[in-house]
């Protein structure tokens, strides 16, 4: 699901140092990035001396190049083949409005004569200092200098690409709130105006209107026929009565239409009890299929975790899931069971799920009222997690990494669950509980916690809760 991330390349120069190093850097870095699957945008070598930027005038030339190509790059890689010039860099990048990754070439001990020595180690400090003075946001990762040919560069540029995708996606996004918050679930309360300050718009849809649209849908339409085939191929509906199956199909089509008409980037759905009382379905498997397509969809009207899921999807390129911090795992302090009733994407599961009558709703409302619970297990994999809350006008996140293990869960455990191993889990639970976070957490396969931290704190202005 990852689209190609593209970078504009910037090369700094300072005439006291060997400009001969610039030509080789232009060739090396562009080739390296392309070999890793990234798009590369580079100004003409003749536009400035040596194809680099030293003076404010050359900086303005490069700024015009960026402006002309606005929308064709997601971030800037600022490369220092030698010391570089901070004044020219400021003029070039002060209006870039995308993340900037600063890369300084290392010196080699056998090339320290005046014609070969780079001094980029020192020049990087000057760039960072002056960027800080001008309020230009930038990204650096340790170590202080790094060769583009190294394995670590590959890892750093992958993290930076994730930063770029998260920043681009989160700066302006729209989340759908389908239905009102269930009265008992004060844990998922959120502040719309707070989110709007951060560029996150909430569009709200009345659940009664959604139900009306479902009831008006004709199963013979092309959209419903196509969705019916999609569902039958997606997981096991063999135990679902035809009338309940039809309502699952029609609700999925209605949500697709709302997503398209309102240009939604994610949604959260009021998943009980009206859908069960009126349509006799639980929407778990509908959310699962949406998530499998890469559209973040949370249950229980948890807008905070719909936002977290969207960020994780942008960073990893993988489907995300909203899960409960649900059970201890025997007496292992660093393991727990993460669970929900079935909104987990099939691609994150060990096998296709089986759709059943939701046992919680069967108990509360009677048998046959909750078809849609999607039973299965989450596949072992490393993952990152995140969750957000709006308090005192601020959008706050906690983030971290963990791993789904192959540890067994009893077969009678309903819904979709996995055993998660997280270092210092008990301390983390203690801290997030005191910080006022909810019982849900968003997860996605991959290790992107450091990229999320960089994007959230450095570029988007979110608060980070250390857990």
MOJO-V564013 format. One record per residue. N is the residue number from 1. SS is DSSP state (@ for helix, = for strand, . for the rest). OMEGA is omega in radians with two decimals (none if undefined). Layout:
# MOJO-V564013
N;SS;OMEGA  N;SS;OMEGA
This chain:
# MOJO-V564013
1;.;3.14  2;.;2.99  3;.;-3.10  4;.;3.08  5;.;-3.08  6;=;-3.11  7;=;2.91  8;=;-3.10  9;=;3.11  10;=;3.14  11;=;3.12  12;=;3.12  13;.;2.93  14;.;-2.93  15;.;3.11  16;.;-3.03  17;.;-2.99  18;.;3.11  19;.;3.12  20;@;-3.12  21;@;-3.06  22;@;-3.10  23;@;-3.14  24;@;3.11  25;@;3.11  26;@;-3.12  27;@;-3.05  28;@;-3.03  29;@;3.12  30;@;3.12  31;@;-3.12  32;@;-3.13  33;@;3.13  34;@;3.12  35;@;3.11  36;.;3.05  37;.;-3.14  38;.;3.01  39;=;-3.08  40;=;3.08  41;=;-3.05  42;=;3.13  43;.;3.14  44;.;-3.10  45;.;-3.09  46;.;-3.12  47;.;3.09  48;.;3.12  49;@;3.09  50;@;-3.10  51;@;-3.13  52;.;-3.11  53;=;3.07  54;.;-3.04  55;.;3.04  56;@;3.13  57;@;3.08  58;@;3.08  59;@;3.12  60;@;3.08  61;@;3.13  62;@;3.11  63;@;3.10  64;@;3.07  65;@;3.11  66;@;-3.11  67;@;3.12  68;@;-3.08  69;.;-3.13  70;.;-3.11  71;.;-3.13  72;.;3.12  73;.;-3.08  74;.;3.14  75;=;3.11  76;=;2.98  77;=;3.14  78;=;-3.05  79;=;3.09  80;=;3.05  81;.;2.98  82;.;-3.03  83;.;-3.13  84;.;-3.12  85;.;-3.05  86;@;-3.11  87;@;3.09  88;@;3.14  89;@;3.10  90;@;-3.12  91;@;-3.09  92;@;-2.89  93;@;-3.08  94;.;3.11  95;.;-3.12  96;.;3.10  97;.;3.01  98;.;3.08  99;=;-3.12  100;=;3.12  101;=;-3.10  102;=;-3.14  103;=;3.10  104;=;3.12  105;.;3.06  106;.;2.96  107;.;3.07  108;.;-3.01  109;.;3.14  110;.;3.11  111;.;-3.08  112;.;3.07  113;.;-3.01  114;.;-3.11  115;.;-3.07  116;.;-3.00  117;.;-3.04  118;.;-3.03  119;.;3.09  120;@;3.07  121;@;3.14  122;@;-3.11  123;@;3.14  124;@;3.08  125;@;-3.12  126;@;3.11  127;@;-3.10  128;@;-3.13  129;@;-3.06  130;@;3.04  131;@;3.11  132;@;3.12  133;@;-3.09  134;@;-3.12  135;.;3.10  136;.;-3.10  137;.;-3.10  138;.;-3.12  139;=;2.95  140;.;3.05  141;.;3.03  142;.;0.10  143;.;-3.02  144;.;3.06  145;.;-3.02  146;.;3.09  147;.;3.09  148;.;-3.14  149;.;-3.03  150;.;3.05  151;@;-3.13  152;@;3.07  153;@;3.10  154;@;3.14  155;@;-3.12  156;@;-3.11  157;@;3.04  158;@;3.08  159;@;-3.13  160;@;3.08  161;@;3.09  162;@;3.08  163;@;-3.11  164;@;-3.12  165;@;-3.14  166;@;-3.12  167;@;-3.13  168;@;-3.10  169;@;-3.01  170;@;-3.12  171;@;3.11  172;.;3.12  173;=;-3.09  174;=;-3.13  175;=;3.14  176;=;3.01  177;=;-3.05  178;=;-3.08  179;.;3.10  180;.;3.06  181;.;3.01  182;.;-3.01  183;.;-3.07  184;.;-3.02  185;.;3.08  186;@;3.13  187;@;-3.09  188;@;3.07  189;.;3.13  190;.;-3.06  191;.;-3.12  192;@;-3.09  193;@;3.06  194;@;3.14  195;@;-3.12  196;@;3.09  197;@;-3.12  198;.;3.09  199;.;-3.12  200;=;-3.12  201;=;3.09  202;=;3.01  203;=;-3.01  204;=;-3.10  205;=;-3.12  206;.;-3.10  207;@;3.12  208;@;3.09  209;@;3.08  210;@;3.14  211;@;3.11  212;@;3.13  213;@;3.08  214;@;-3.10  215;@;3.13  216;@;-3.08  217;.;3.09  218;.;-3.13  219;.;-3.13  220;.;3.08  221;.;-3.12  222;@;-3.12  223;@;-3.14  224;@;3.11  225;@;3.14  226;@;-3.14  227;@;3.11  228;@;3.12  229;@;3.10  230;@;-3.12  231;@;-3.10  232;@;3.09  233;@;-3.00  234;@;3.14  235;.;-3.00  236;=;3.10  237;.;-2.97  238;.;-3.11  239;.;-3.08  240;.;3.08  241;.;-3.03  242;@;-3.10  243;@;3.10  244;@;3.10  245;@;3.14  246;@;3.13  247;@;3.03  248;@;3.12  249;@;-3.06  250;@;3.09  251;@;3.11  252;@;3.12  253;@;3.13  254;@;3.12  255;@;3.08  256;@;-3.13  257;@;3.12  258;@;3.12  259;@;-3.10  260;@;-3.07  261;@;-3.06  262;@;3.09  263;.;-3.12  264;.;3.06  265;.;3.12  266;=;3.06  267;=;2.96  268;=;-2.99  269;=;2.94  270;.;-2.93  271;.;3.09  272;.;0.17  273;.;-3.02  274;@;-3.14  275;@;3.13  276;@;-3.11  277;@;-3.02  278;@;-3.05  279;@;3.13  280;.;3.09  281;=;2.90  282;.;-2.96  283;.;-3.04  284;@;-3.06  285;@;3.07  286;@;3.10  287;@;3.09  288;@;-3.10  289;@;3.05  290;@;3.13  291;@;-3.14  292;@;3.07  293;.;-3.14  294;.;3.06  295;.;-3.06  296;=;-3.10  297;=;-3.13  298;=;3.10  299;.;3.05  300;.;-3.14  301;.;-3.13  302;.;3.13  303;@;-3.14  304;@;3.12  305;@;2.97  306;@;3.09  307;@;3.09  308;@;3.10  309;@;-3.14  310;@;3.11  311;@;3.13  312;@;3.11  313;@;3.10  314;@;-3.06  315;@;-3.02  316;@;-2.99  317;.;-3.12  318;.;3.02  319;.;3.08  320;=;3.12  321;=;3.01  322;=;-3.04  323;=;3.01  324;=;2.80  325;=;-2.78  326;=;-3.03  327;=;2.91  328;=;3.05  329;.;-3.05  330;.;-3.10  331;.;3.11  332;.;-3.04  333;.;-3.11  334;.;3.11  335;=;3.03  336;=;3.05  337;=;3.00  338;=;-2.94  339;=;2.73  340;=;-2.95  341;.;3.07  342;.;3.12  343;.;-3.09  344;.;3.13  345;.;3.13  346;@;-3.11  347;@;3.09  348;@;-3.06  349;=;3.14  350;.;-3.12  351;.;3.09  352;.;3.12  353;.;3.06  354;=;-3.09  355;=;-3.08  356;=;2.99  357;=;-3.04  358;.;-3.06  359;@;3.12  360;@;-3.14  361;@;3.05  362;@;3.12  363;@;-3.05  364;@;-2.99  365;@;-3.07  366;.;-3.11  367;.;3.06  368;.;-3.08  369;.;-2.98  370;.;3.12  371;=;-3.12  372;=;3.06  373;=;-3.01  374;=;-3.00  375;=;3.09  376;=;-3.13  377;=;3.14  378;=;-3.07  379;.;3.07  380;.;3.13  381;=;2.95  382;=;-3.14  383;=;2.95  384;=;-3.13  385;=;3.14  386;=;3.01  387;=;-3.07  388;=;3.04  389;=;3.07  390;=;-3.14  391;=;3.08  392;.;3.09  393;.;-3.12  394;=;3.04  395;=;-3.07  396;=;3.12  397;=;2.73  398;=;-3.08  399;=;3.11  400;=;3.13  401;=;3.08  402;=;-3.13  403;=;2.96  404;=;-3.08  405;.;3.07  406;.;3.13  407;.;-3.07  408;.;2.98  409;.;-3.08  410;.;-3.08  411;.;-3.13  412;.;3.08  413;.;-3.02  414;.;3.13  415;.;-3.14  416;=;-3.01  417;=;3.05  418;=;3.07  419;=;-3.12  420;=;3.04  421;=;-3.09  422;.;-3.10  423;.;-3.14  424;.;-3.07  425;@;-3.07  426;@;3.08  427;@;3.14  428;@;3.11  429;@;3.10  430;@;-3.07  431;@;-3.10  432;@;3.06  433;@;3.12  434;@;-3.14  435;.;3.06  436;.;3.09  437;.;-3.04  438;.;-3.09  439;.;3.11  440;=;3.01  441;=;3.09  442;=;-3.13  443;=;3.01  444;=;3.11  445;=;-3.13  446;.;3.12  447;.;-3.06  448;.;-3.10  449;@;-3.12  450;@;3.11  451;@;3.10  452;@;3.11  453;@;-3.14  454;@;-3.12  455;@;-3.08  456;@;-3.01  457;@;-3.01  458;@;-2.99  459;@;-3.01  460;@;3.05  461;.;3.08  462;.;3.02  463;=;3.09  464;=;3.05  465;.;-3.14  466;.;3.13  467;.;none
